[in-house]
Each structure stands twice: as C-alpha cells, then as structure tokens.
Amino acid sequence: MVQGLTNANPVAYEGKKRHPVVPADFDEYTTDPINQLELFNILLFLLSVMKSFSIFLLVLHHIRDIRDPELPNSLEELKVVTEDAVEVDDKNSHVRVTFTPTNINCEMAKTIGLCLRIKLMRSLPSRYNVDIRVAPGTHAHEAAVNKRVNDKERVGGALELPGLVKMVYHCLAPTYE
C-alpha cells in the first residue's frame, strides 16, 4: 500500500453480480456439471464471438477486476472503469479504454493507466492497438498521464522499476471472490 492516500474515503460502488471465480476454474482437469445458466452463458459467448462485440467483452472482462493501487477495491467498484468507457473498433484493430481517477489530483493515475495497458497487452491479440486515456477534465495532469501510458518507451522504462512492477503485479493479481 502507499503512504498518504490522496483520496482516503472514495465512493465504492457495487459491481455486477457474476459467477465467483475459484482456482478450480483454471484447472483443465477439473470436471464440473454444466447447468442451464452456464450453458446459456456459453451460448451467449459463442454468439458474441461472431461479432466484434466479443473483443469488447474480452476487454471488459480483463480490466474490471484490476485492483486500485491504494485501496482493496477493484477499478470497477470505484467506477474508475465502466462499460461505457471501453471502445472497440475490431475492423481497425483498435481498443480505447478511458478511465476516471477517483479525484482530480490522483497520484496513482499513471499506475492505473499502466495496469490497464499491461493487462490488455497480455490479453488481446498482438494486432490490436491499445489506447489508454484519462477521461477529459478528470485529472489535473491529464495530458502528461495520457502521454506516459501510451508511449512504448516510457512504459518499457516503467517496467524496469522493481517497486512499480511489484505494485502493478499486485493490482493485476486475480481475486477469488
């Protein structure tokens, strides 16, 4: 955790209800019965694969559980990222995620942007161009944050800092709730 929180009491919103993720979900040798809801979810997923909407779902699925660097809440719970803030242009292989820091002087905005970029770089096919942006008017140093999280050399340089890498990995670690 970081000393001296810039927003010690942010508003936390309730996320959408989802199937809880457990370690067994990632074990390919675990067998579990398929129920009606799971079958319905599989069919919906297959249907969405046929459309560019599938990339939107993939992006949203991967970024919604990223944790805030200072707080135990996810970015979705804090409304730092929302469904409306994800734009996907599958035809041109472009993804844009706009995030809203919890306050205008948020010191963790660059770290949040870095977490979003790294998670999407790991999750999406390499043909996608990922653009991470701070929502206009929501941060005092919006232009600097946007420049830093979208510059390959600066991102690469940030990933050479052990303390920052540790914080990013903490934010990206899966939660089993």
N, C-alpha and C positions, 0 to 999 in steps of 0.2 A: 504494500500500500504506500501511498505518497503522503508526505508530511504536509500539513497546511492545506486542507481542501479548499478549493475556490468556491465550491457550492456544497456545503456540508449537509444541507437538507433538500435535495432535489425532489421533485414530484415523481413518484414511481407509479406507472400505470399497469393495469393487469394485462398480461399478454393473452393471445387467443389460446383456447383450450386445444391441446394436442395430445397425441399418444406419447406417454412418457418414454424416454429413451433409456435403455438399460444396456449394460455391457454385452448381454447375450444377443442383442440386436445386431452386433457387429461380428458375431461368431457364425460363420457359414455352415458349421456342422450342427448347430442347434436346430432342432425341429420343433415347430410350434404349430398348433392348429390354425387354419385360416378361418376367420369368422366373416360374417356378412359385411361389417364395416371395413375390414381390411381388404376384402375383395373389391368393394366399391372404391376404396382409395386407390387400389392398384389399377382398376379400370379408368378412373379419372386421370391418373398419372399417365397411363398409356395414351389416352386421348389427347392429353396436353402435349405429349412428345411430338404429335403430328403437327403441332402448331409452334410458332415462335414463342408462344406463351410458356413453353417448357423451360426456356432459359430464364425467363422472369421468375418462375417458381424455384428454379435451382439457385439463382442469386439470392432470392429472399430466404430460402431455406438455410443457406450457408451464413448469411450475415445476421439473422435475427437473434442468434444465441451468443454472439460475441459479447463478452463482459466489459463493463466500463472499467477503465484502468484504476479508478479511485474507489469505486463502490462495488458491492456484491451483485448489483442488478445488471441485467442484460441491456444492450442498447435499445432493444425493442421495448422493454419495460419503462425505460426512461424517455421513450419517444425520440431518441436520437436518430434512429432509422425507422421508417414506416414503409408500408407497401407503396404508397403514393410517391415515395422518393426514389423508387427504382425504375429506371427507363432502360428498355432493351430494344435494340434495333438488330434483329437477327440477320436480316438481309445484308447489312453493312458490318456485321460482327462488332457491334459497339454496345457497351454497357456503361450506364452512368448511374452512380449512386450519390444522392445528395443527402448529407446528414446535418442535423441541427444540434449544435452543442447545448448543454443544459443552461449555460449563461454566456453572456457576450464576452467575458474575459476568461473563458475556459482554457486552462493551461494544458489540458490533455487533448485538445482538438487535433494536433498533429499526430499524436499517438493513436487516437481513434481512427483518423484517416489512414494511417499506416496499417493498422489492424485490418481495416476493410480491404485495402489494396492487397495485402498478403493473402488474406483468406480467399479472395476472388482469383488471384493469380494461381493459387493452388487448386482451386475448384473448377475453374472454367477451362474449356479447350484453349490452347495457345493462340488460336486465330482471333480471339476476342481482344479488342482494345478496351481497357478498363479506365474509366474516368471517375475520379472521386472528387466531390465538391462540397464545400460548406454552403449551406443554404444562404442566399443573399440576405445581408443585413443581420445575420445572427451571431457574428463574431467580429471583434474589434480588428483582428488581423486576418480577415477573410482571404485577401489576395495572397498573402505570404503562406498561409496554410495550404491553399489550393496549389500554389506553385511547388511547394515542398513535397506534397504527397503524390504529385503527378510527374515529377522529374525522376527518371530512372536512376541517374547518378546519385541524387540525394537519397533516394530510397535505398540504393545499394550501400551508400555510406552509413546510413542509419542502421542497417543490418550488420554492420561491423562493430557496433557498440554493445558489449555484452549485457549491460544493465537494461538497455532498451529492448534487446532481443528477449531477455527473460520476461519483461513486462508484457511484450506482445504475445509470447507463448502462453503466459498466464491468461490473457484476455481471450485467446483462441482455444484454450483447453475445453474439451466437451464437458457439459454438465449432465448429470444423470438424474434429472428431476422428472 
